[in-house]
Amino acid sequence: MMIATNLGFPRIGARRELKQALEAFWAGRCDGEALAASARVLRVANWRRQAEAGIKHIPSNDFSLYDQVLDTSAMLGAVPPRFGWSGETVGLETYFAMARGQPGAAAMEMTKWFDTNYHYIVPELTPGQQFRLASTKPVDEFLEAKNLGILTRPVLVGPVTYLLLAKSAPGAPDFDRLVLLDRILPVYEEVLRRLAAAGADWVQIDEPALVLDLDDRTQEALASAYAHLGCAAGGLRLLVASYFGGLGDNLATALELPVAGLHLDLVRAPDQLDAVLASAPIPPVLSLGVIDGRNIWRSDLGAALILVDRAVARLGPGRVMVAPSCSLIHVPVDLESETGLNDELRSWMAFAAQKLVEVAIVARGAEQGPAAIGSALAASRAAAAARAGSPRSHDAAVARRAR
């Protein structure tokens, strides 16, 4: 049976509710409990929306009050000394101090998350850094969803990507952050054990660094990391997610990771599918990112279905998942909220809510055949043709000036 999945959902809220709650908290108009309550409402709405759209693997721990890398630093207890952290749980005061600064302690650096317009707080590490589990957010949010009757797939930023995105702390010597891998893995292992005990089935570990140019040492670090995590996972099935490009020279390393699944971005790098399918070994499950998670346009459902069918023909439907190319945090929440849009423009667009539907449609088409989604395929073709031929997107005067 084909499984429709998602890698992450926008946390801002359809009407920017998270932004409003955060600004109220920072201004002192509400307390931490009120902020937590607002965040919980958004998470519940996101989980239920995805379930209603037909998504079977619904992410948890994709929600963040700031960004997922800062959440990982909190999980690892990687708090710079200037913030005066007690060494216990990383609470809201310390968390936001790291992101926004506090009197006498400058905020940590912020930079772009790969080539997106999202940003993350850059971890500051030292050669002798110690780590400990200081936030149980991944487990807490999994249990929160489970208590609603929704079994989610928790999401973690991968340990190798985390270290590659970090920098040496101010005043510390520059060093290879990968030497800290053996120190952070026990924290990841503890989180996996707790998720397994809580009843998780799958865990998604994001390693977008897999699409970068990696040297031999980094590829060896990936192999070593997942050998350890695979042992600690027990009955958990791990899905390693690559995105924002193709695996390239990292293909063999990715395919040999001892995990249950591998996610491919087939929007940025559709040609890599043939290379993966021609390889051996292939992970037990391939997650195919065929719906664009980074723009607002409707997908070409026919082209997406061709890619999925190619994988199904090689592996069978039980070993293929359908997904967006990456997390949907990069797009607005719901097209239905945009009541002022021109009808023609609206017909070309798909926001996060609509992209979930596209994922489910492609999964159904791969399982039941194109005739089962004939009307959706026709609508997709019509929208693409209208956009391609419209003067809104192809202005003859502009083309003449460009020439």
C-alpha positions, 0 to 999 in steps of 0.5 A, a space after each residue: 500500500 502506498 503511503 503519503 507522508 510529510 516532512 514538516 508543516 508550517 508552524 506560523 499558523 494560517 493567520 500568523 498566530 505563532 508570531 502574535 503569541 511570541 510578540 506578546 510573550 516577548 513584550 510581557 503581555 502573556 506568560 510562558 504558560 499562555 505561549 505554550 497553550 498557543 503553541 499547542 493549539 497550532 500543533 494540534 491543528 497541524 496534526 489534524 489537518 494532515 490526517 484529514 488530508 490523507 497523510 499517513 506519516 505525520 511529522 512531530 517535533 517539526 514545530 518550533 518556537 524559533 528554529 529547529 537547530 536551536 531546538 537541537 542545541 537545547 536538546 543537547 544542552 549546548 548552551 554558551 556559558 555567557 547565558 548563565 544556564 544552570 545545567 538542568 532543563 533549557 527553559 524558555 528564558 535561556 532558549 530565547 536568550 540564545 536567540 535574541 540575547 539578554 543584558 550582558 550576553 549577545 545573541 548567537 549568530 543567525 544565518 540562512 538554512 542552506 539556500 532558503 529564506 529560513 534562518 537558524 541560530 548557529 551552534 557555538 561549540 568548543 573542543 571540550 564541549 560536554 553534552 547532556 539531554 536537556 530538552 525532551 521536546 521530541 518525546 513530549 510532542 510525540 506523546 502530545 499527538 499520541 494522546 490525541 490518537 495521532 501516531 506521528 513520525 518525530 523529526 530530528 536534525 541529524 547529528 552530522 548536519 548539526 555539527 557541520 552547521 556549527 561554529 567554534 565558540 567565540 574565543 575558542 580555537 577553530 577545530 573540526 566539529 566532527 570530533 564531537 560526534 561521539 559526544 553528541 551521539 549518546 544524547 541522540 541515542 537516549 532520545 531514540 530509546 525514549 521515543 521507542 518506549 513511548 510507542 514511536 514506529 518511525 523517526 525522521 532524521 534530517 541530514 540535508 548535508 548529504 547534498 553538499 560536497 563532503 570529504 571522506 572524513 565526513 562521509 565516514 562520520 555519517 556511516 559511523 553515526 548511523 551505525 550507532 543510531 541504528 543499534 540504539 533505535 531497537 525496533 524504531 525505523 529510521 528515515 534519513 532525509 536528504 533535500 535541497 539537491 541531489 546526493 551526487 558523490 554521496 550516493 553510495 554513502 547514503 545508500 549504505 547507511 543502516 537505516 530503514 528509509 531514505 528520502 530523496 528530493 526529486 524536485 531539485 534533482 529528479 535524475 538521481 532516481 535512476 541512479 538510486 534504482 540502478 544501485 545496490 543495496 537500496 534501503 528498504 524504503 525510498 521516500 520520494 519528494 515529488 511535490 515542491 516544498 519550496 514554492 507556491 505553485 501547483 505541481 505537475 501531478 503527471 510528472 510526479 506520478 511518472 517518477 513514483 511509478 518508476 520506483 514502484 515498478 522496481 521496488 513494489 508499492 510497499 517500499 515507496 513513500 510519496 512526499 514533498 521534496 522537503 519540509 513545507 515550512 517554506 510555503 504559506 499555510 493555506 490558499 483558502 486564507 488568501 481571499 483577495 487573490 485574483 482567481 486566475 492566480 489562485 488557480 495556479 497556486 498550492 500552499 502547504 494545505 494544498 500540497 498535502 492534498 497533492 501528495 495524497 493524490 499522487 500516492 493514490 494514483 500510484 496505487 490505483 492507477 492514473 484513471 483513479 486520479 484522472 480529474 486531478 491530472 486534467 486540472 493539473 495540466 490545465 493549470 500549467 497550460 494556463 500559467 504558461 500561456 498567460 501574459 501575467 507570467 510571460 510579458 512580451 514587452 519584457 521579453 523584447 527588452 530582455 533580448 
